Amino acid sequence: EEELAYLGVPWSERGRMLDEAIRVLRELWNGGSPSSFAGRYTSYEDMAFFPKPAQPGGPKILVGGMTEPSLKRAARLGDGWIPWAVTPRELREGLDKIRSYASGKEPELVCMMPADIGAGATQRYTGVFGEDHKLLSGTVADVARMVEEFQDAGLQHLACSFRDVRLFRDDTIDQIQAQMRLFAREVMPSLS
């Protein structure tokens, strides 16, 4: 919220700003040159944009968030969805909603999960807005089982934030690397 306050933009307008920003990026990536755009938050005239992205259509835009407007944005303007710290059930439900809004377009899905592997692992935490976040946590077997549940829910790609700095402010790089190695050595081989 404070980032928008510095810009003098109300928090309630963040979704509309993002919608317009996505349209601007798509226009710059795919439109002719020079191009013009006149929106509520962005406007330019006769601007050339080079080099164009190597990937046809530009890089994929993955939209985060769990609210209805975020899920609709992921379906209608984005190429996919990138939720943070959700359960397999929340992943499945969000993906089902996105598919229903997307008119048959299959979204790219990258799930971002904080992870803590080992005895006494943290199970969940409260975010800055009071939201309840889940972690991939527990023993190696627990984490492997959780990842399989995510795969069953539709997971395509998983990005882990091991010993996430929002939770474990006293960790060293050695502790984080140990978690990453444990995941690679003992969890990944059990996955399909």
N, C-alpha and C positions, 0 to 999 in steps of 0.2 A: 504494500500500500504506500509506503514512504517514497518509492521510486516515482509513482505517479504524482504524489504531492509536490515533489521537486519540480515536476513539469507543469504544475498548475492544472492537472487534469483530475477530475473526480474519479474515485475508485469504481463507481457505478458505470463508467464509460469504457472500462478496459476491454470488454468483449467486443464492442463496436470498433474500438481502435484496432484490435487484432484482426477482425474481419476485413477491415479496410487495408491493413498492412499486408495481409495475404493476397488480396486482389492486386495491390501495387506490385508485389514481388512477381506474381504470375504475369502481369502485364510487361514488366521489365524483362523477364526471362524469355517470354514467348512473343511479345509484340514486335512490330517493325520499329525501325529507328528513323527519325526521331519519333518519340511517343509523348503523349500528354495525358495527364490525369488530374481531375478536379474532384476532390473528396472533402469530407468534413475535417479530416485531420492531416491529409497529405494532398499537396497539389504541385504540379510542375508542368511546364510547357516545353515542347520541342526538345526533349532531353534524349540524348543518345546513351545507350547502355551497352558497353562492351567490356570484356568479351562475354558473349552469351555462355550460359552453362554448357558443359560438354554433354551432360545427360539430357536427352530430349525432354522438354517440358520443365526442366530445372530440377534441382534437388527435391527430394520428397519432403513434404511438410507434415510433421507429426504434431498433433495437437494434444495437449495435456488437459487434465481436469476431469472431474466426476459429475459436475452439474449438468442439467439438461441442456443449457446453452452450449456448454463445452462439447458435449457428445454430438449435438447437432452440427457444431462447427467442424468437428473431426470428420463427420460424414459428408458434409456439403462443400466445405472449402479445403479441407486437408486431404492428405493421402493416407492418413492413418491416425492411430491413437497411441499415446505414450503415458499411461497412468503411472502413478507413484504410490508404492506401499499399499497395495490392495490385497484383498483375499481372492482366492480362485472364484468364489461366488460373485464378488463384485466385478471381477474381470469378465466373467461370462455374461453377467447382466448388462454391463456397459457395452460389451461387444455386440450383444443382441440388439440393444437400442441403436447403436451406430449402424448396424446392418439394416435395421428397419427404416432409418432415415436416409440411407445411402442409395436407395433404389437399385439394389443389386450389385453395387460396387463393393468389392471385397477390400476392407481396409488393411493396411499394414499394421502390425501390432508389435510394439516393443514395450515390455513391462520393466519399469525401473524399481528395483527392490533393495532396500537396505538389508544387509546380511550380517549375521553374527553366529558363527559356528562354534559349538563346544558346550561343555557343561556350564550351567548357569547363564546361558545366552539370554539376552534381552528379547522379550516376546513382542512388545508393542510400545509405542510412545505417543504422546500428545503433541500435535503440530502447533505452530504459532497461532493458528486461528481456532485452536481447540479441537481439531479433527483427530480422530483415532487412526493411527497408522500401524500397520503390521510389518513384521520382518520375516525374512527367511531365517529361521533360527532353530537352534537345538543341536542335537548330535548330527553327525554326518548322515545317518539313516533318516533322521527327521527331515533334514533339509532335502535330501533326495526324494523323499515321499512328497514333500510340499511342491517341489518342482514338477513332479509327475502330475499332481493335482492341477497345477497351472497349465501344463500341456493339455490335459483333458478338457480344460476350460477354453482352449483356443490359443494359448500362447504360441507365438512364432519366434520371438527373440526375447532374451532375458539379459538385462544389464544390472549387475549387482554393485552396490556401493558397500564394500566391506568395511565394517566398523565405522559407519558413517559419522562424519565430523559433527553433525548436529546432535549426535547421541553420545559419542565417546571422545570428549575433548582432550583427554589425557593420553590418547594412543600415540604410538610412534609409528613411523613407516615400517619398522620391522614387524609390529603386531599386525598391521594391515596386510603386508606381504605374506605373513604366515597364514592368515585367513584365505587369501587368494590361492596360495599353493595347496592348502587343504581342500578347497573347493575343486580345483583342477585335478588333483591327484585322486581324491576319494569320492567326490560327488559326480563329476562329469562322466566318468566311465560307466556309471550305472544308468545314465539317461539314454533315451532313444533319439 
